[in-house]
Amino acid sequence: MNIAMKIFLPILLVLCSVVPLFAQTEEYVLKAGDVISVSVVEHPEFSGRHKIRPDGKINYPVIGEIEVASLTCAQLVKIMQGKLASYINNPVVSVAIESYFANVIYLIGDIGRTGQVEIYEPIDVMKVIAISGGLKNPRTKIIKIIRADGTIVNVNVADIWGTETKRDPRKYVLYPGDTLYVPHSFSVPWALIATILSIITASLTLYLTIDRISSK
């Protein structure tokens, strides 16, 4: 029993130290465009809704400009409590995210679903193709990523369909404002050609039949 405890206790201590680290890394970081609500208990004059400006700041009553982008809600709570301590005794502050700023990418061309797609982080091109319903033409060889600044990246479809060990998911990534363009590939309309040939054959047969009858 003592030996088991000696083995188990170090493992338990390691787990207790690792779990909080995972919780911290998963906490959302505020970004420009997010809408947050700041609530101060028993002080509605300091409570309200704020949209984070492109410069990452909000304009807060009395205090003025506060840099909030790149902070977690927990970090912002501590900062707000410190700033409000000059005006309120023992301020109790809570911060909640009311809406997230949805960055978008654009899909055009010969793909299952065109339009815009909301993303909250850079996304691998293969995932974009999957959520859009796939390529309409399975023989498509080259697709293009048009960056927000206008630069174009040619993507060889064979590269992204490679096995997980061969494919580098960081190589072809779309960022907010990027466009995925799938050129329309030429395909022979065999059904239409067959229909036209059938009409020509029928017309020729009819013509020969009429010509044969009239010549008698």
C-alpha contacts under 8 A as a table, 3 or more apart, distances in Angstrom:
res1	aa1	res2	aa2	distance
1	M	4	A	5.09
1	M	5	M	6.30
2	N	5	M	5.12
2	N	6	K	6.22
3	I	6	K	5.07
3	I	7	I	6.34
4	A	7	I	5.18
4	A	8	F	5.99
5	M	8	F	4.95
5	M	9	L	5.80
6	K	9	L	5.71
6	K	10	P	7.11
7	I	10	P	6.27
7	I	11	I	7.01
8	F	11	I	5.33
8	F	12	L	6.21
9	L	12	L	5.04
9	L	13	L	6.20
10	P	13	L	5.11
10	P	14	V	6.25
11	I	14	V	5.16
11	I	15	L	6.25
12	L	15	L	5.12
12	L	16	C	6.17
13	L	16	C	5.12
13	L	17	S	6.32
14	V	17	S	5.23
14	V	18	V	6.17
15	L	18	V	5.12
15	L	19	V	6.05
16	C	19	V	5.71
16	C	20	P	7.16
17	S	20	P	6.23
17	S	21	L	7.08
18	V	21	L	5.24
18	V	22	F	6.61
19	V	22	F	5.27
19	V	23	A	6.41
20	P	23	A	4.96
20	P	24	Q	6.20
21	L	24	Q	5.15
21	L	25	T	6.35
22	F	25	T	5.22
22	F	26	E	6.33
23	A	26	E	5.36
23	A	27	E	6.55
24	Q	27	E	5.43
27	E	72	T	6.74
28	Y	72	T	5.99
28	Y	73	C	7.77
29	V	69	A	7.40
29	V	70	S	5.45
29	V	71	L	5.41
29	V	72	T	4.64
29	V	73	C	7.52
30	L	34	D	6.75
30	L	68	V	6.96
30	L	69	A	5.00
30	L	70	S	5.36
30	L	71	L	5.56
30	L	72	T	5.87
30	L	73	C	7.38
31	K	34	D	5.77
31	K	52	I	7.14
31	K	56	G	6.90
31	K	69	A	4.85
31	K	70	S	6.20
31	K	101	F	7.42
32	A	51	K	7.92
32	A	52	I	4.96
32	A	53	R	5.52
32	A	54	P	5.11
32	A	55	D	7.01
32	A	56	G	5.13
32	A	57	K	7.90
32	A	69	A	6.06
32	A	101	F	7.27
33	G	51	K	6.14
33	G	52	I	5.14
33	G	53	R	6.07
33	G	54	P	6.67
33	G	100	Y	7.16
33	G	101	F	4.81
34	D	51	K	5.86
34	D	52	I	5.62
34	D	97	I	7.33
34	D	98	E	7.78
34	D	99	S	5.88
34	D	100	Y	4.64
34	D	101	F	4.72
35	V	49	R	7.06
35	V	50	H	5.67
35	V	51	K	4.27
35	V	52	I	6.24
35	V	97	I	6.11
35	V	98	E	5.45
35	V	99	S	5.17
35	V	100	Y	6.48
35	V	101	F	7.60
36	I	49	R	5.83
36	I	50	H	5.38
36	I	51	K	6.30
36	I	52	I	7.69
36	I	95	V	6.82
36	I	96	A	5.62
36	I	97	I	4.43
36	I	98	E	5.27
36	I	99	S	7.10
37	S	47	S	7.43
37	S	48	G	5.59
37	S	49	R	4.34
37	S	50	H	6.12
37	S	95	V	5.76
37	S	96	A	5.33
37	S	97	I	6.38
37	S	98	E	6.56
38	V	46	F	7.82
38	V	47	S	5.31
38	V	48	G	5.52
38	V	49	R	6.45
38	V	50	H	7.77
38	V	93	V	7.10
38	V	94	S	5.94
38	V	95	V	4.72
38	V	96	A	6.72
39	S	44	P	7.40
39	S	46	F	7.17
39	S	47	S	4.50
39	S	48	G	6.54
39	S	93	V	5.70
39	S	94	S	5.26
39	S	95	V	6.42
40	V	43	H	5.37
40	V	44	P	6.62
40	V	46	F	6.17
40	V	47	S	5.53
40	V	91	P	6.79
40	V	92	V	5.67
40	V	93	V	4.65
40	V	94	S	6.63
41	V	44	P	7.43
41	V	91	P	7.27
41	V	92	V	5.58
41	V	93	V	6.61
43	H	46	F	5.70
43	H	47	S	6.73
44	P	47	S	4.80
44	P	48	G	7.59
45	E	48	G	7.93
45	E	61	P	7.87
46	F	60	Y	7.97
46	F	61	P	6.36
50	H	58	I	6.47
50	H	59	N	7.81
51	K	58	I	6.79
52	I	55	D	7.88
52	I	56	G	5.69
52	I	57	K	5.61
52	I	58	I	5.43
52	I	68	V	7.42
52	I	69	A	7.24
53	R	56	G	5.25
53	R	57	K	5.50
53	R	58	I	6.35
54	P	57	K	7.54
56	G	67	E	5.86
56	G	68	V	5.95
56	G	69	A	4.61
56	G	70	S	7.98
57	K	65	E	6.31
57	K	66	I	5.33
57	K	67	E	4.36
57	K	68	V	5.55
57	K	69	A	6.69
58	I	64	G	7.98
58	I	65	E	5.67
58	I	66	I	5.48
58	I	67	E	6.72
58	I	68	V	7.04
59	N	63	I	7.97
59	N	64	G	5.15
59	N	65	E	4.54
59	N	66	I	6.44
60	Y	63	I	5.68
60	Y	64	G	4.84
60	Y	65	E	6.08
60	Y	66	I	6.96
61	P	64	G	5.99
63	I	66	I	7.88
63	I	83	K	7.37
63	I	84	L	7.95
68	V	71	L	5.69
68	V	76	L	6.78
71	L	75	Q	5.92
71	L	76	L	6.22
72	T	75	Q	5.18
72	T	76	L	6.25
73	C	76	L	5.06
73	C	77	V	6.16
73	C	95	V	5.80
73	C	96	A	7.00
74	A	77	V	5.14
74	A	78	K	6.62
74	A	95	V	7.66
75	Q	78	K	5.37
75	Q	79	I	6.45
76	L	79	I	5.02
76	L	80	M	6.03
76	L	95	V	7.41
77	V	80	M	5.13
77	V	81	Q	6.11
77	V	93	V	5.99
77	V	94	S	6.09
77	V	95	V	6.29
78	K	81	Q	5.15
78	K	82	G	6.27
79	I	82	G	5.16
79	I	83	K	6.28
80	M	83	K	5.08
80	M	84	L	5.94
80	M	93	V	7.10
81	Q	84	L	5.20
81	Q	85	A	5.97
81	Q	90	N	7.86
81	Q	91	P	5.82
81	Q	92	V	7.02
81	Q	93	V	6.35
82	G	85	A	5.32
82	G	86	S	7.84
83	K	86	S	6.49
84	L	87	Y	5.35
84	L	88	I	5.88
84	L	91	P	6.57
85	A	88	I	5.17
85	A	89	N	6.01
85	A	90	N	6.43
85	A	91	P	6.31
86	S	89	N	7.75
88	I	91	P	5.68
97	I	100	Y	7.13
102	A	118	E	5.60
102	A	119	I	6.31
102	A	120	Y	6.33
103	N	118	E	5.58
103	N	119	I	5.43
103	N	120	Y	6.14
103	N	176	P	5.38
103	N	177	G	7.40
104	V	116	Q	6.15
104	V	117	V	5.32
104	V	118	E	4.36
104	V	119	I	5.61
104	V	176	P	5.34
104	V	177	G	6.02
104	V	178	D	7.97
105	I	116	Q	5.58
105	I	117	V	5.40
105	I	118	E	6.59
105	I	119	I	7.21
105	I	174	L	7.41
105	I	175	Y	7.12
105	I	176	P	5.53
105	I	177	G	5.20
105	I	178	D	5.21
105	I	179	T	5.72
105	I	180	L	7.71
106	Y	114	T	7.48
106	Y	115	G	5.67
106	Y	116	Q	4.37
106	Y	117	V	6.30
106	Y	177	G	7.32
106	Y	178	D	6.46
106	Y	179	T	4.52
106	Y	180	L	6.15
107	L	111	I	7.63
107	L	113	R	7.44
107	L	114	T	4.81
107	L	115	G	5.21
107	L	116	Q	6.06
107	L	117	V	7.65
107	L	179	T	5.84
107	L	180	L	4.96
107	L	181	Y	6.19
108	I	111	I	6.92
108	I	114	T	5.09
108	I	115	G	6.57
108	I	179	T	7.46
108	I	180	L	6.34
108	I	181	Y	5.03
108	I	182	V	6.49
109	G	114	T	7.11
109	G	181	Y	5.49
109	G	182	V	4.69
109	G	183	P	5.61
109	G	184	H	6.36
110	D	135	L	6.51
110	D	136	K	5.73
110	D	137	N	7.22
110	D	181	Y	7.89
110	D	182	V	5.19
110	D	183	P	6.01
110	D	184	H	5.21
110	D	185	S	7.88
111	I	114	T	6.47
111	I	129	I	7.70
111	I	132	S	7.10
111	I	133	G	7.19
111	I	134	G	6.10
111	I	135	L	4.62
111	I	136	K	5.24
111	I	182	V	6.38
112	G	132	S	5.56
112	G	133	G	4.51
112	G	134	G	5.33
112	G	135	L	5.89
112	G	136	K	5.83
113	R	132	S	5.00
113	R	133	G	6.13
114	T	132	S	7.30
119	I	122	P	7.22
119	I	123	I	7.46
119	I	176	P	7.26
121	E	175	Y	7.34
121	E	176	P	7.93
122	P	173	V	6.36
122	P	174	L	5.67
122	P	175	Y	4.83
122	P	176	P	7.17
123	I	127	K	6.88
123	I	128	V	7.02
123	I	173	V	5.47
123	I	174	L	5.36
123	I	175	Y	6.81
124	D	127	K	5.43
124	D	128	V	6.56
124	D	169	P	6.06
124	D	170	R	7.03
124	D	172	Y	6.15
124	D	173	V	4.49
124	D	174	L	6.32
125	V	128	V	4.98
125	V	129	I	6.32
125	V	160	I	7.90
125	V	172	Y	5.82
125	V	173	V	5.55
125	V	174	L	6.40
126	M	129	I	5.15
126	M	130	A	6.25
126	M	160	I	6.43
126	M	161	W	7.95
127	K	130	A	4.97
127	K	131	I	6.21
128	V	131	I	5.38
128	V	132	S	6.16
129	I	132	S	5.22
129	I	133	G	6.47
129	I	134	G	4.97
129	I	135	L	6.85
130	A	133	G	5.48
130	A	134	G	5.25
131	I	134	G	7.35
135	L	138	P	6.14
135	L	140	T	7.58
135	L	182	V	7.88
137	N	140	T	5.66
137	N	185	S	7.13
139	R	185	S	7.95
140	T	143	I	7.62
140	T	157	V	7.20
140	T	185	S	6.39
141	K	156	N	6.06
141	K	157	V	5.26
141	K	158	A	7.00
142	I	154	N	6.65
142	I	155	V	5.61
142	I	156	N	4.89
142	I	157	V	5.67
142	I	182	V	7.57
142	I	183	P	7.72
143	I	154	N	6.09
143	I	155	V	5.21
143	I	156	N	6.71
143	I	157	V	6.88
143	I	180	L	7.48
143	I	181	Y	6.06
143	I	182	V	4.83
143	I	183	P	6.49
144	K	152	I	6.62
144	K	153	V	5.65
144	K	154	N	4.71
144	K	155	V	5.70
144	K	180	L	5.94
144	K	181	Y	5.11
144	K	182	V	6.38
144	K	183	P	7.97
145	I	152	I	5.69
145	I	153	V	5.02
145	I	154	N	6.51
145	I	155	V	7.30
145	I	174	L	7.44
145	I	178	D	6.92
145	I	179	T	5.75
145	I	180	L	4.77
145	I	181	Y	6.25
146	I	150	G	6.04
146	I	151	T	5.88
146	I	152	I	4.58
146	I	153	V	6.45
146	I	178	D	5.74
146	I	179	T	4.97
146	I	180	L	6.34
146	I	181	Y	7.29
147	R	150	G	5.21
147	R	151	T	5.26
147	R	152	I	6.15
147	R	153	V	7.77
147	R	174	L	7.94
147	R	175	Y	7.88
147	R	177	G	7.06
147	R	178	D	4.57
147	R	179	T	6.42
148	A	151	T	7.50
148	A	176	P	7.69
148	A	177	G	5.00
148	A	178	D	4.93
148	A	179	T	7.52
155	V	159	D	7.63
155	V	172	Y	7.38
156	N	159	D	5.45
156	N	160	I	7.14
157	V	160	I	5.40
157	V	161	W	6.37
158	A	161	W	5.26
158	A	162	G	6.41
159	D	162	G	5.43
159	D	167	R	6.52
160	I	167	R	6.18
161	W	167	R	7.59
162	G	165	T	7.98
162	G	166	K	5.91
162	G	167	R	5.37
163	T	166	K	5.31
163	T	167	R	5.95
164	E	167	R	5.30
164	E	168	D	7.71
165	T	168	D	7.90
168	D	171	K	5.55
168	D	172	Y	7.96
169	P	172	Y	6.51
169	P	173	V	7.37
170	R	173	V	6.04
174	L	178	D	5.92
174	L	179	T	7.72
174	L	180	L	7.97
175	Y	178	D	5.62
189	P	192	L	5.48
189	P	193	I	6.31
190	W	193	I	5.00
190	W	194	A	6.00
191	A	194	A	5.14
191	A	195	T	6.28
192	L	195	T	5.10
192	L	196	I	6.25
193	I	196	I	5.14
193	I	197	L	6.13
194	A	197	L	5.12
194	A	198	S	6.13
195	T	198	S	5.07
195	T	199	I	6.31
196	I	199	I	5.13
196	I	200	I	6.19
197	L	200	I	5.02
197	L	201	T	5.99
198	S	201	T	5.09
198	S	202	A	6.06
199	I	202	A	5.13
199	I	203	S	6.01
200	I	203	S	5.08
200	I	204	L	6.01
201	T	204	L	5.10
201	T	205	T	6.07
202	A	205	T	5.11
202	A	206	L	6.12
203	S	206	L	5.10
203	S	207	Y	6.07
204	L	207	Y	5.01
204	L	208	L	6.15
205	T	208	L	5.22
205	T	209	T	6.12
206	L	209	T	5.07
206	L	210	I	6.16
207	Y	210	I	5.22
207	Y	211	D	6.05
208	L	211	D	4.98
208	L	212	R	6.01
209	T	212	R	5.13
209	T	213	I	6.27
210	I	213	I	5.15
210	I	214	S	6.12
211	D	214	S	5.21
211	D	215	S	6.13
212	R	215	S	5.28
212	R	216	K	6.70
213	I	216	K	5.57
